[in-house]
Amino acid sequence: MAARVENVPGISILVDDLIAVRNQLGNLARSRLRRRSGSYSGAREIQLRGRGMEYEESRAYVYGDDVRTMDWRVMARTGEAHTKVFAEEKERCCLIAVDLSASMFFGTRFAFKSWAAAQVAAHLGWLASLAGERIGGLVASPEYHSEIRPGKTRRGLLGVFHHLARAAELRPSGPSDTNRLNYLLNELSRVARPGADVLLISDFLGCDRQTLQLLSTICRHNQVHAYWIYDNSEVDDWAAGDYPILNQQRNQRLDLDDSQHRAWLNEQQQYHRQRVESLCTSFNIPLLAVSCNSDIFPQILQGMQKVS
């Protein structure tokens, strides 16, 4: 059962707030993004993987042509072997994939991780849009999912904003361990065309073996960038005390005056951090960690400075 949320700063995802991010960026996009020479639309240079092509025509098969490009329909109609000819795409495509699993609707101060994820999506989306890229995306939550096809204008980006707001309105009303990360990745592997720039935004708490398999498929033909959204309580030491917690929908207590309990908590924190970092290292995925407990813009700016 989904619960609608009133407009609460740091919790509610509002389309107007995401649109307003463009004003905050100012001239950053134009000053930070590298200009490409040549006939491509999209000012930001990205690494193309796979063909990165779109179908142009079919011609008679010539010995040495890749059998994977055989045009079986034309062959069946004419009785002669034909192969497909592809033309290099003239526009960059950026897919913004946002994981709004139940664990994302959490935050100890300043904002929920879900709100931070939407802000990261807005910052990255505007940077890509101002660079001339076509924007599309995927949004997945326990109660909602949507695919936004890449648009040549800002229609695609605004579509991402609207669906983020809709998903946040329908956040789980009660305890839930529903994780949508692998569902999101499975949809990405289905819709991402070769050469697309994939921006994956998640807390990665649903990471498992299937995650590795799905990312392997996506990274084979696309450049993936990961944005790990976290709350400081998930990485920092906790003060001593007795904490009520909900574990697998059961009320329990965590006594951090007990050295064993504290060691267990630290171990869980380190394990998740290492798992996220290892996942990205395995597939050469650039990773930026973003805290939901502070302003998003300075963190995005710092991340851009590191890679410049």
C-alpha beads as a LAMMPS data file, in Angstrom:
LAMMPS data file: protein, C-alpha beads

308 atoms
307 bonds

1 atom types
1 bond types

-500.0 500.0 xlo xhi
-500.0 500.0 ylo yhi
-500.0 500.0 zlo zhi

Masses

1 110.0

Atoms # bond

1 1 1 0.000 0.000 0.000
2 1 1 1.479 3.320 -1.070
3 1 1 1.220 6.513 0.933
4 1 1 1.121 9.980 -0.577
5 1 1 3.526 12.468 0.950
6 1 1 2.841 16.136 1.577
7 1 1 5.383 18.695 0.423
8 1 1 8.197 18.412 2.971
9 1 1 11.626 19.966 2.241
10 1 1 14.292 17.313 1.852
11 1 1 11.689 14.564 1.465
12 1 1 9.255 15.600 -1.266
13 1 1 10.587 15.525 -4.828
14 1 1 9.084 18.465 -6.708
15 1 1 9.418 19.019 -10.448
16 1 1 9.842 22.782 -9.985
17 1 1 12.805 22.208 -7.648
18 1 1 14.490 19.943 -10.194
19 1 1 13.939 22.464 -12.974
20 1 1 15.410 25.219 -10.759
21 1 1 18.696 23.298 -10.534
22 1 1 19.582 24.704 -13.949
23 1 1 19.829 28.207 -12.464
24 1 1 22.192 26.951 -9.775
25 1 1 24.505 25.461 -12.368
26 1 1 24.921 28.776 -14.171
27 1 1 27.717 28.599 -16.718
28 1 1 29.291 25.526 -15.126
29 1 1 28.210 23.233 -17.949
30 1 1 29.810 25.330 -20.644
31 1 1 33.015 25.966 -18.710
32 1 1 33.550 22.409 -17.450
33 1 1 32.463 20.251 -20.396
34 1 1 34.947 19.591 -23.132
35 1 1 33.972 20.653 -26.623
36 1 1 34.175 18.104 -29.350
37 1 1 35.297 18.834 -32.852
38 1 1 33.518 17.258 -35.815
39 1 1 29.901 16.768 -36.759
40 1 1 28.547 15.240 -33.547
41 1 1 25.742 16.763 -31.525
42 1 1 26.589 16.726 -27.828
43 1 1 29.528 18.663 -26.526
44 1 1 30.691 16.165 -23.933
45 1 1 33.090 13.512 -25.131
46 1 1 32.172 10.053 -23.921
47 1 1 33.699 6.673 -24.601
48 1 1 31.716 4.723 -27.168
49 1 1 31.448 0.969 -26.773
50 1 1 29.941 -1.442 -29.264
51 1 1 28.831 -0.222 -32.671
52 1 1 27.053 2.887 -31.422
53 1 1 25.276 2.709 -34.771
54 1 1 21.806 3.006 -36.240
55 1 1 20.456 1.098 -39.255
56 1 1 20.865 2.836 -42.619
57 1 1 20.290 0.257 -45.405
58 1 1 20.861 -3.313 -46.538
59 1 1 23.204 -4.426 -49.313
60 1 1 24.346 -7.688 -50.895
61 1 1 26.509 -9.813 -48.626
62 1 1 30.255 -9.725 -49.333
63 1 1 32.650 -12.376 -48.104
64 1 1 34.134 -11.225 -44.799
65 1 1 31.044 -9.305 -43.594
66 1 1 30.072 -9.868 -39.965
67 1 1 27.428 -12.618 -39.921
68 1 1 25.833 -10.920 -36.905
69 1 1 24.651 -8.124 -39.207
70 1 1 22.914 -10.416 -41.708
71 1 1 19.511 -9.103 -42.780
72 1 1 17.475 -12.292 -42.645
73 1 1 14.219 -10.636 -43.672
74 1 1 15.637 -9.304 -46.938
75 1 1 17.363 -12.625 -47.526
76 1 1 14.053 -14.490 -47.111
77 1 1 12.316 -12.112 -49.501
78 1 1 14.964 -12.044 -52.244
79 1 1 16.622 -15.414 -51.838
80 1 1 20.046 -13.727 -51.720
81 1 1 22.256 -13.012 -48.734
82 1 1 22.169 -9.396 -47.522
83 1 1 23.881 -7.587 -44.671
84 1 1 22.775 -4.502 -42.751
85 1 1 24.737 -1.277 -43.091
86 1 1 24.891 1.001 -40.066
87 1 1 25.561 4.724 -39.920
88 1 1 27.400 6.297 -36.991
89 1 1 24.989 8.077 -34.687
90 1 1 25.180 11.876 -34.753
91 1 1 23.759 12.488 -31.286
92 1 1 24.871 11.411 -27.856
93 1 1 22.373 9.604 -25.685
94 1 1 22.340 9.849 -21.888
95 1 1 20.235 7.480 -19.765
96 1 1 19.588 8.485 -16.145
97 1 1 18.720 5.393 -14.097
98 1 1 17.438 6.109 -10.582
99 1 1 16.953 3.381 -7.980
100 1 1 14.260 4.408 -5.505
101 1 1 14.140 1.183 -3.512
102 1 1 12.569 1.246 -0.047
103 1 1 15.999 1.826 1.522
104 1 1 16.287 5.133 -0.363
105 1 1 13.392 6.674 1.594
106 1 1 15.596 7.258 4.615
107 1 1 17.727 10.034 6.034
108 1 1 18.875 11.067 9.498
109 1 1 19.167 14.803 8.751
110 1 1 18.916 17.358 5.956
111 1 1 17.266 15.044 3.401
112 1 1 16.200 11.543 2.410
113 1 1 18.477 9.571 0.108
114 1 1 15.629 9.552 -2.431
115 1 1 15.581 13.360 -2.479
116 1 1 19.364 13.475 -2.875
117 1 1 19.150 10.979 -5.740
118 1 1 16.629 13.201 -7.544
119 1 1 18.894 16.214 -7.066
120 1 1 21.882 14.296 -8.460
121 1 1 19.742 13.266 -11.437
122 1 1 18.757 16.909 -11.997
123 1 1 22.343 18.197 -11.819
124 1 1 23.670 15.532 -14.182
125 1 1 20.656 15.784 -16.452
126 1 1 20.991 19.537 -16.915
127 1 1 24.731 19.217 -17.578
128 1 1 24.054 16.631 -20.280
129 1 1 21.136 18.617 -21.726
130 1 1 23.167 21.827 -21.959
131 1 1 25.850 19.787 -23.717
132 1 1 23.326 18.886 -26.410
133 1 1 22.710 15.256 -25.490
134 1 1 19.422 13.404 -25.803
135 1 1 18.141 12.523 -22.329
136 1 1 16.125 9.489 -21.325
137 1 1 15.890 7.423 -18.207
138 1 1 14.455 4.791 -15.941
139 1 1 12.921 5.209 -12.495
140 1 1 12.105 2.228 -10.263
141 1 1 10.573 2.107 -6.788
142 1 1 8.629 -0.575 -4.874
143 1 1 5.332 0.966 -5.991
144 1 1 6.244 2.448 -9.355
145 1 1 8.449 2.134 -12.406
146 1 1 8.727 4.016 -15.666
147 1 1 10.848 4.219 -18.795
148 1 1 11.454 7.631 -20.369
149 1 1 12.583 7.435 -23.977
150 1 1 15.432 9.764 -24.958
151 1 1 14.156 13.085 -26.304
152 1 1 15.927 15.407 -28.712
153 1 1 14.725 18.455 -26.791
154 1 1 14.330 18.756 -23.026
155 1 1 11.230 16.595 -23.133
156 1 1 13.191 13.543 -21.999
157 1 1 14.775 15.328 -19.044
158 1 1 11.473 16.808 -17.913
159 1 1 9.977 13.341 -18.224
160 1 1 12.591 12.012 -15.814
161 1 1 11.701 14.800 -13.372
162 1 1 7.975 14.078 -13.532
163 1 1 8.446 10.350 -12.975
164 1 1 10.831 10.920 -10.058
165 1 1 8.193 13.103 -8.417
166 1 1 5.504 10.507 -9.082
167 1 1 7.581 7.678 -7.618
168 1 1 8.294 9.724 -4.474
169 1 1 4.584 10.407 -4.010
170 1 1 3.965 6.672 -3.902
171 1 1 6.689 5.705 -1.453
172 1 1 6.002 2.616 0.723
173 1 1 3.619 3.365 3.584
174 1 1 5.076 0.741 5.933
175 1 1 8.189 -1.376 6.512
176 1 1 9.511 -2.861 3.303
177 1 1 12.679 -4.639 2.222
178 1 1 11.745 -4.431 -1.438
179 1 1 14.829 -3.640 -3.500
180 1 1 14.552 -2.590 -7.115
181 1 1 18.210 -2.282 -8.118
182 1 1 18.338 -5.488 -10.140
183 1 1 14.987 -4.761 -11.737
184 1 1 16.358 -1.369 -12.796
185 1 1 19.517 -2.923 -14.223
186 1 1 17.545 -5.573 -16.065
187 1 1 15.450 -2.867 -17.724
188 1 1 18.613 -0.925 -18.535
189 1 1 20.132 -3.929 -20.287
190 1 1 16.966 -4.110 -22.387
191 1 1 16.642 -0.460 -23.433
192 1 1 20.223 0.912 -23.489
193 1 1 21.490 1.165 -27.042
194 1 1 25.200 0.626 -27.714
195 1 1 27.204 3.757 -27.009
196 1 1 24.786 5.263 -24.489
197 1 1 26.129 7.074 -21.440
198 1 1 24.448 5.481 -18.396
199 1 1 24.229 7.403 -15.115
200 1 1 23.342 4.922 -12.358
201 1 1 22.091 6.478 -9.102
202 1 1 21.499 4.191 -6.112
203 1 1 22.494 3.321 -2.551
204 1 1 23.440 -0.142 -3.883
205 1 1 22.041 -1.902 -0.821
206 1 1 20.469 -4.483 -3.128
207 1 1 23.782 -5.471 -4.722
208 1 1 24.274 -9.235 -5.204
209 1 1 25.562 -11.739 -7.786
210 1 1 22.787 -10.890 -10.216
211 1 1 23.874 -7.243 -10.012
212 1 1 27.326 -8.255 -11.241
213 1 1 25.898 -10.184 -14.176
214 1 1 23.591 -7.383 -15.234
215 1 1 26.276 -4.708 -14.955
216 1 1 28.636 -6.873 -16.989
217 1 1 26.096 -6.928 -19.823
218 1 1 25.459 -3.179 -19.675
219 1 1 29.129 -2.193 -19.471
220 1 1 29.987 -4.288 -22.504
221 1 1 28.518 -1.707 -24.870
222 1 1 27.974 1.391 -22.724
223 1 1 29.895 3.775 -20.484
224 1 1 28.432 3.575 -16.963
225 1 1 28.938 6.193 -14.233
226 1 1 27.873 5.273 -10.682
227 1 1 26.596 7.651 -7.989
228 1 1 26.435 6.074 -4.548
229 1 1 23.872 7.867 -2.394
230 1 1 24.449 7.331 1.317
231 1 1 23.449 8.663 4.724
232 1 1 26.311 9.511 7.078
233 1 1 24.935 7.032 9.614
234 1 1 25.758 4.292 7.099
235 1 1 29.485 5.132 7.065
236 1 1 30.328 6.993 10.296
237 1 1 30.778 5.738 13.857
238 1 1 27.688 5.919 16.067
239 1 1 27.699 7.431 19.524
240 1 1 27.481 5.002 22.432
241 1 1 23.975 4.109 23.528
242 1 1 21.068 1.714 23.161
243 1 1 19.303 2.050 19.772
244 1 1 15.911 0.619 18.786
245 1 1 16.176 -0.813 15.254
246 1 1 13.947 -2.614 12.783
247 1 1 15.621 -5.748 11.407
248 1 1 13.661 -7.730 8.808
249 1 1 10.470 -6.121 10.129
250 1 1 11.252 -7.170 13.700
251 1 1 11.851 -4.675 16.495
252 1 1 15.257 -5.162 18.087
253 1 1 17.785 -3.179 20.082
254 1 1 21.393 -2.378 19.237
255 1 1 23.522 -1.782 22.314
256 1 1 26.620 0.130 21.204
257 1 1 27.979 0.109 24.729
258 1 1 28.656 -3.546 23.926
259 1 1 31.951 -3.922 22.034
260 1 1 30.658 -6.904 20.043
261 1 1 27.634 -4.996 18.795
262 1 1 29.818 -2.031 17.839
263 1 1 32.256 -4.287 16.006
264 1 1 29.342 -5.886 14.122
265 1 1 28.020 -2.461 13.036
266 1 1 31.447 -1.295 11.858
267 1 1 31.904 -4.532 9.952
268 1 1 28.574 -4.077 8.149
269 1 1 29.438 -0.502 7.206
270 1 1 32.875 -1.426 5.860
271 1 1 31.505 -4.427 3.983
272 1 1 28.971 -2.363 2.070
273 1 1 31.452 0.375 1.197
274 1 1 33.970 -2.190 -0.052
275 1 1 31.283 -4.007 -2.019
276 1 1 30.241 -0.831 -3.850
277 1 1 33.847 0.161 -4.571
278 1 1 34.751 -3.362 -5.709
279 1 1 31.712 -3.507 -7.975
280 1 1 32.746 -0.323 -9.774
281 1 1 36.427 -1.282 -9.929
282 1 1 35.545 -4.620 -11.532
283 1 1 33.934 -2.900 -14.523
284 1 1 36.051 0.259 -14.578
285 1 1 33.032 2.364 -13.584
286 1 1 33.761 5.894 -12.281
287 1 1 32.202 6.243 -8.808
288 1 1 31.116 9.353 -6.931
289 1 1 29.836 9.020 -3.355
290 1 1 27.151 11.587 -2.495
291 1 1 25.886 12.208 1.052
292 1 1 22.221 13.050 1.554
293 1 1 23.191 15.027 4.676
294 1 1 24.560 18.087 2.863
295 1 1 24.053 20.211 -0.252
296 1 1 24.338 18.288 -3.499
297 1 1 25.849 20.966 -5.753
298 1 1 29.241 21.233 -3.960
299 1 1 29.581 17.447 -4.049
300 1 1 28.858 17.297 -7.789
301 1 1 31.305 20.151 -8.389
302 1 1 34.009 18.421 -6.366
303 1 1 33.437 15.223 -8.329
304 1 1 33.841 17.076 -11.627
305 1 1 37.059 18.689 -10.432
306 1 1 38.539 15.283 -9.593
307 1 1 38.035 13.994 -13.121
308 1 1 39.041 17.196 -14.927

Bonds

1 1 1 2
2 1 2 3
3 1 3 4
4 1 4 5
5 1 5 6
6 1 6 7
7 1 7 8
8 1 8 9
9 1 9 10
10 1 10 11
11 1 11 12
12 1 12 13
13 1 13 14
14 1 14 15
15 1 15 16
16 1 16 17
17 1 17 18
18 1 18 19
19 1 19 20
20 1 20 21
21 1 21 22
22 1 22 23
23 1 23 24
24 1 24 25
25 1 25 26
26 1 26 27
27 1 27 28
28 1 28 29
29 1 29 30
30 1 30 31
31 1 31 32
32 1 32 33
33 1 33 34
34 1 34 35
35 1 35 36
36 1 36 37
37 1 37 38
38 1 38 39
39 1 39 40
40 1 40 41
41 1 41 42
42 1 42 43
43 1 43 44
44 1 44 45
45 1 45 46
46 1 46 47
47 1 47 48
48 1 48 49
49 1 49 50
50 1 50 51
51 1 51 52
52 1 52 53
53 1 53 54
54 1 54 55
55 1 55 56
56 1 56 57
57 1 57 58
58 1 58 59
59 1 59 60
60 1 60 61
61 1 61 62
62 1 62 63
63 1 63 64
64 1 64 65
65 1 65 66
66 1 66 67
67 1 67 68
68 1 68 69
69 1 69 70
70 1 70 71
71 1 71 72
72 1 72 73
73 1 73 74
74 1 74 75
75 1 75 76
76 1 76 77
77 1 77 78
78 1 78 79
79 1 79 80
80 1 80 81
81 1 81 82
82 1 82 83
83 1 83 84
84 1 84 85
85 1 85 86
86 1 86 87
87 1 87 88
88 1 88 89
89 1 89 90
90 1 90 91
91 1 91 92
92 1 92 93
93 1 93 94
94 1 94 95
95 1 95 96
96 1 96 97
97 1 97 98
98 1 98 99
99 1 99 100
100 1 100 101
101 1 101 102
102 1 102 103
103 1 103 104
104 1 104 105
105 1 105 106
106 1 106 107
107 1 107 108
108 1 108 109
109 1 109 110
110 1 110 111
111 1 111 112
112 1 112 113
113 1 113 114
114 1 114 115
115 1 115 116
116 1 116 117
117 1 117 118
118 1 118 119
119 1 119 120
120 1 120 121
121 1 121 122
122 1 122 123
123 1 123 124
124 1 124 125
125 1 125 126
126 1 126 127
127 1 127 128
128 1 128 129
129 1 129 130
130 1 130 131
131 1 131 132
132 1 132 133
133 1 133 134
134 1 134 135
135 1 135 136
136 1 136 137
137 1 137 138
138 1 138 139
139 1 139 140
140 1 140 141
141 1 141 142
142 1 142 143
143 1 143 144
144 1 144 145
145 1 145 146
146 1 146 147
147 1 147 148
148 1 148 149
149 1 149 150
150 1 150 151
151 1 151 152
152 1 152 153
153 1 153 154
154 1 154 155
155 1 155 156
156 1 156 157
157 1 157 158
158 1 158 159
159 1 159 160
160 1 160 161
161 1 161 162
162 1 162 163
163 1 163 164
164 1 164 165
165 1 165 166
166 1 166 167
167 1 167 168
168 1 168 169
169 1 169 170
170 1 170 171
171 1 171 172
172 1 172 173
173 1 173 174
174 1 174 175
175 1 175 176
176 1 176 177
177 1 177 178
178 1 178 179
179 1 179 180
180 1 180 181
181 1 181 182
182 1 182 183
183 1 183 184
184 1 184 185
185 1 185 186
186 1 186 187
187 1 187 188
188 1 188 189
189 1 189 190
190 1 190 191
191 1 191 192
192 1 192 193
193 1 193 194
194 1 194 195
195 1 195 196
196 1 196 197
197 1 197 198
198 1 198 199
199 1 199 200
200 1 200 201
201 1 201 202
202 1 202 203
203 1 203 204
204 1 204 205
205 1 205 206
206 1 206 207
207 1 207 208
208 1 208 209
209 1 209 210
210 1 210 211
211 1 211 212
212 1 212 213
213 1 213 214
214 1 214 215
215 1 215 216
216 1 216 217
217 1 217 218
218 1 218 219
219 1 219 220
220 1 220 221
221 1 221 222
222 1 222 223
223 1 223 224
224 1 224 225
225 1 225 226
226 1 226 227
227 1 227 228
228 1 228 229
229 1 229 230
230 1 230 231
231 1 231 232
232 1 232 233
233 1 233 234
234 1 234 235
235 1 235 236
236 1 236 237
237 1 237 238
238 1 238 239
239 1 239 240
240 1 240 241
241 1 241 242
242 1 242 243
243 1 243 244
244 1 244 245
245 1 245 246
246 1 246 247
247 1 247 248
248 1 248 249
249 1 249 250
250 1 250 251
251 1 251 252
252 1 252 253
253 1 253 254
254 1 254 255
255 1 255 256
256 1 256 257
257 1 257 258
258 1 258 259
259 1 259 260
260 1 260 261
261 1 261 262
262 1 262 263
263 1 263 264
264 1 264 265
265 1 265 266
266 1 266 267
267 1 267 268
268 1 268 269
269 1 269 270
270 1 270 271
271 1 271 272
272 1 272 273
273 1 273 274
274 1 274 275
275 1 275 276
276 1 276 277
277 1 277 278
278 1 278 279
279 1 279 280
280 1 280 281
281 1 281 282
282 1 282 283
283 1 283 284
284 1 284 285
285 1 285 286
286 1 286 287
287 1 287 288
288 1 288 289
289 1 289 290
290 1 290 291
291 1 291 292
292 1 292 293
293 1 293 294
294 1 294 295
295 1 295 296
296 1 296 297
297 1 297 298
298 1 298 299
299 1 299 300
300 1 300 301
301 1 301 302
302 1 302 303
303 1 303 304
304 1 304 305
305 1 305 306
306 1 306 307
307 1 307 308
